[in-house]
Amino acid sequence: MEKLANWLISALAIFAIALYLPGFEVDSFITALIVAFVLGIVNAIIKPVLIIFTLPITILTLGLFSFVINAALIWIVAYFVPGFTITGFAPALAAAVALWLINTLVSIVIFPIKSR
């Protein structure tokens, strides 16, 4: 159930980011659901490989390069999902930071850490 809620929250966040961030466009909420699903698959399969390959630069930048990796993955998803367009790397980077922030805050509020 938590995975479904996380997927819906990610789709809502993508849709909200598209409303406020120029250069980051989503046609409909259904497209945002598809983007969240495809982004989840890409994050599960491709992101760990990229993290390993870019580990030295990620350590050198104290982890901030992971936002660049997330932006690149969002940009790749925009290439494959019709109705989802990004008009440059800067909107992808801003969306990666915003998506991280929204997902983190919502996860803390909705799914707090349970004490044993």
GITAMO-V833904 format. One record per run of one state. SS is the DSSP state (H for helix, E for strand, L for the rest). FROM is the first residue (numbers start at 0). LEN is the number of residues. If there is no record, write none. Layout:
ss->{SS	SS}
from->{FROM	FROM}
len->{LEN	LEN}
This chain:
ss->{L	H	L	E	L	H	L	H	L	H	L	H	L	E	L	H	L}
from->{0	1	20	23	26	28	45	46	53	54	60	64	80	83	86	88	110}
len->{1	19	3	3	2	17	1	7	1	6	4	16	3	3	2	22	6}
